[in-house]
Structures are given as C-alpha cells and as structure tokens.
C-alpha cells in the first residue's frame, strides 16, 4: 500500500513540475505515464483482495 501511495505522490510532483516549468514538458508526460501504470498496478492488487490461499496439509 505504501508503494502505491508513494508512486502516486511522485507522479503528481512530476506532473506539477512538468506543467509549471517551461521546457520540462517531458516530466508531465513521465508523471502521467507513471500515474497510469500505478493505477493499473493498484487495480490489479486491490481486485485480487487481501485473501491469501493456504496450502492444506
């Protein structure tokens, strides 16, 4: 969960810097791609749920 939140924070910071600074548009693109990748990762992780399968002995 902390990795998910950290990546969202990094994506937002890169997006803000890329939007505000002249000539750093590539940071906005990197932030957007990172945000999309993080949301896909989060969706896969949360869709699976917190249940772990136990091996019967």
N, C-alpha and C positions, 0 to 999 in steps of 0.2 A: 504494500500500500504506500509506503514512503517513497519507493522508486517512482511510482505513478505520479504522486504529487510533486516530487522533485522535477520530473521531466515536464510536467505542465508549467511549473514555475519558470524553468529555463526557456521553454518555448515562448511564454508570454514576455519575458525580459528581452529575448532576441527579437521578437516581433515589435516591441515598443522601440527598441534602439534602431531597428531597421526602418521603422516608419518615421522616426523623428530625425535621424541623422541623414544629412544629404550625402548621397553616393554610397550608402550602405543598404541598398535595396535587397541585396543578396541575403542579408541577415533576416529580413522579413520573410523571404522565401524559405530559408532554412528553418525559421521558427514555425512557419505554417506546416511544413512537411513533418517536423518533429511533433507538432501537436496532433496531426492526423495519425501518425504512427503510434503515439501514446494512447490516443483514444481507441484505436484498433486493439492495442495490447490490453487496455483496461476492459474493453468489451469481451474479449476472449477470456480474460481471467475471471471477471465477475459473472459471466454466463455459466461458467463451469461450476461456480459455487464454492463454498468452503468445505464441502464434504470430501473426505479422502477415503478411498476404498481400502478396507482392511483385508488382509490375507488370512483366511481361515486356517487354523492349524489343527 
